[in-house]
Amino acid sequence: MSEGAAYATGLPAVIRGEEAFLAARRERRVQALLGLVVLIACLATAGWVSEVHPATLWAGLPRIGEYFARILPDLRWDALLANAETEGSLAFWMYRLPEWAWLILETANMAALATLMGSVFALVFAFPAARNVAPSGLVYHATRRFLEALRTVPEIVYALIFVWAFGIGPLAGILAIALHSAGANGKLFAEAIENADLRPWEAVRAAGGSWAMGCRYAILPQVLPNILSYVLLRFEVNIRSASVIGFVGAGGVGEELYKVISFNYYEEISAIVLLIILTVSCVDLLSERLRHAAIGRLEAAR
């Protein structure tokens, strides 16, 4: 066959291939357009059911700005560093700093203890909740559903229950955050275990090791860096949660924040919020350093 004949024979195939490509692209575009229309319709329906109206949002925006303007402190440059009895000074704005600092320390302790309790509980249930090492399908599904139930209930609902049971105080907050952390970390731990290499597991089991020994010596060393990272990340999240559940009497700085909001002590609101933001930022930075340092040491040991 001559070169011209070969070219003429291959040309229709190229044209058909290009037409098929263009047809597939048109089909994808139509599907994307239909998906966008469905998404917009779902969002509009959700907004209508939830009574989220653009006019209401537009009318409320100036009030948000007005509220933030009220909580800003009235600081003056000429009195900025004066004593606590001088209006316009930082000391006057933070006149209850020792009391607030103690409450923030209590909040951090609540978050730390709750994170520790919840993570230990999550680690125990993570292995039967991992599909690759679960003793049976029944145990796997039952444990998964149990962890789902724990993390589905918000911390503030748990806090309301425990406040009713144990009374107002940090204990209710610690238990509430611990239960929710157990459900959340249990899922993350189980997914990390499912991504582990099973060859060490098979070796331990083939050598006569029990299921618990396989989890301890074959799987845990592999996933320990990820677990530590998730624990520290959860501690950061729990600092914020501990600041909120105080609104229902579960201890910490959130209880004080609820009081000043209820009585419209505007400048105290901004002072407490600023202290919470600074605390969370410091905890985030410290946790990030600890996480990288610990993961680096564990990886080097492996």
N, C-alpha and C positions, 0 to 999 in steps of 0.2 A: 504494500500500500504506500502510495506517495505521501510526501509531507503535507500537501494541500488536502488530500483526501482524509488523512488522520485529523487534521485541524477541523475540517468540516464535520467529521463524525463526533469529535469531542465538544464542539460548540454547543449543540443542543443540551448536552448534559450539564454544562456550565450554566446555561440559561435556566434550566430546570432547578439547579441547585440554588441559584440566586432568587428565583421566584419562591422557592420553598422557604428560604431565609426571610424574605420580605413578608410572606404570609404568616410565618411564625411570629415575627416581630409585631405585625398588626394585631395578631391574636393576643399577644402579651399586653399590648397597649390597651386593647379593649377590656381585657380582664383587670388591668390596673385601674382603668377608669371606672369600671363597675364596682371594684372594691372601694375606691375613694367615695363613690356615691353612697354605697352602703354604710361606710364609716361615718360620713357626714350625717346621714339619716339617723344612725344610732346615737350619735352625739346630740343631735337636735332633740331626739326623743328623750334621752336621759336628762337633758337640760329642762325639758318641759315637765317631766315627771318630778324632778327635784326642785322645780320652781326657781330655776336659775334664769332670771330674765336680764337681758342687757341693760334695760332701763334702771332696774334696781341696783345693778353693779355700778353704773355710771353715777347714780345719785349717792351711793354710799362712799365712793372714793374720796370726796372732800372731807367726810367725817373721819376717815382713817387718818388723813393728814392732820386734821385738827387734834385727834387724840395723841398722835406722836408729838405734836407741838406742845401739848400740855405736859407730857411726862419728861420733856427735856429739862434739865436743871437750869436755873437762872444763875449762871456763873459770870463773874466779872473779873477782868484782868487785874484790876487794882487790888482785889481781895482774894485772888485765886489761892494763894498759899497761906491765908490767914487761919486763925484758930476756928474751932467748931462753933463758936458763938457768933461768928461774923457771917451774915448772909452773903451769898455769892461766892463762897470759898468751897474748895473741894472737901475740906473737913466738915463743913456744914451740910453738904450734900450726903456725905458718907458718915453721918454722925453715929450710926448704929453699926459700924463696920465690924467691931469685935463679935457682936451677936450674930450678924449675918455670916461672918467667916466660920463661926462654929457650926451654923446650920449647913453651910456648904460642905464642911468637913464631914458632918453626919451624912449628908447626901452621898458623898464619895464613898464613905464606908459602907453604906447600904448597897450601892452599886457593886462594890468589890466583893462583898460577902455573897450577894445574890448571884453574881457572875460565877463565883467559885462553886456554890451549891448547884446551880443549874447546869454548869459544864460537867461536873462529876456525874450528875444524874444522866445528862445527855450521852456521855461517853459509855456508860453502862448499857444504855439502850441502843446505841448506834450500831453495835455489831450485829445483834439480831435484826436490826432494821436495814442492814446492807444485803442486797439480793445475792451477792456472790459468796457470802459466808454465813448466811442465816441458816439455822438448823433445819428449818422446813419452810415451805411456802406459807403455811398457816401462821407460824411465828412471825415471818416477815410481814405479812399483811396486817396482823394484829398490832405489831409494834409500830408500824408506819401510821396506822390510823390513830393510835394512842398519841404519838408525837404530833400529829396533825391537830388533834383535839386540844392539846396543851397550847400550841402556838396560835390557834384560831381565836381564843378568848383574849381580849386586850388586857394589858396589865392593870388598867384602871378598874376593870370589872372584877378581876381577882382581888384588887385592893379593897373594893367595897365589901366583898364577901369576908375578907380577913379582918377588916376593921370591925365588922359586926361580930365576928367570932372572938377576936383577941383584944379589941379595943383600939383606941387611937394611939398611934405610935409607930416607930420604925419597923417593928416586927412584921406588921401587916404589909408594909412596902417591900421588905426583903423577900418574904414568901411570894408575893405577887410577881415580882420581877424574876425570881428564881424559877418559878413554874413556866413563865413565858420563855425565858432563856433556855430552859431544858428542851422545849419543843422546837425552838428555832435552831439551836446548836445541834440538836439531835439529827435534824435533817442534813445539815452541812457536814457533820462528822460522818454520817452514813454514806453520803455521796463521795466524800474523800476515800472512804474504805472501799467503795465499789470501783474506784480507779486504781487501786493498789495492784501490784504484781502478785499473782497467785502462786508463782513457782515456790517461793519460800513456804507458803501455806501448805502446799501439797507435800513438800519435803518434811515438814514437821508432822503432818498427819500420817505420812507413810512410815515415819520412824516410830509411830505409836503414840504420838502426842495427842492430848485431848483437844476438844474444841476450844476450851479456854486457853490452853497453852498455845494453840495456833494463833488465836487473836493477840495474845500477849507478845509472843516472840517473833511471829512472822508478819503480822499486819501493823501492829501499833508502831514499831520503829519507822515504818515507811511513811505513815500518815501523821506522825507527831508534829512535824513542822507546820503542816496545814492546820492541825487542830489548835496549836498554840496561836497561830495567826487569827483563827476564828474567835478564840477566847478573848484575845486582846481587843479585837474589833467589837465584840459584844460588850466588853466593858465600856468602851466609848459610847455605844448606843444606850447602855443602861444608866450612864450618868444623866443623859437627857430624860430617860424614863423616870428616874428617881426624882427629878425636878418637877415632874408633872403630877405624879400620883399623890404628892402631898396635898393636892387640891381636895382630896377626899379624906384627909386626916391621916395619911399613911407616913407621916414624918418627913423630915428633910426640909430644905429651903422652900419647896413648893407650897407648903402649908403657910409659911410667912408671906409668900408672894400672893397667895389667894386672899389673905387678910388685907394686904395693902391695896389690892385691886378692888375688893369689896367696899372699902372705905374711901376709895378715890384719893389715896395718898400718892399723887402723881409722881413727884420727884423720887419717892422711895421705890416706886415701881421701876423707874429707869435705873436706879442704883443697883437693885437686886438683879435685874436682867443683865446689866453690864458685868456684874460679878459672876453670874452663871456662864455668860459667854466666855469670859476670861478663863474660868475653870475648865470648861469643855475644851477650849483651845489648848491649854496646857496639858490636859490629859491626852488629847489627840497627838500632840507632838511627842510626849513621853512614851505613849503606847507604840507609836511608829518606830521610835528608836529601839525600844525593847524588842519589838517584833523582828526588826531587821537583824539586831544583834543575836537574838536567840536562834533565829532560823539559820543565820550564818554559822553559828557554832554547831548546830545539829547537822547541817549539811557537811561541815568539815569532819565531824565525828563519823559520819557514814562513809 
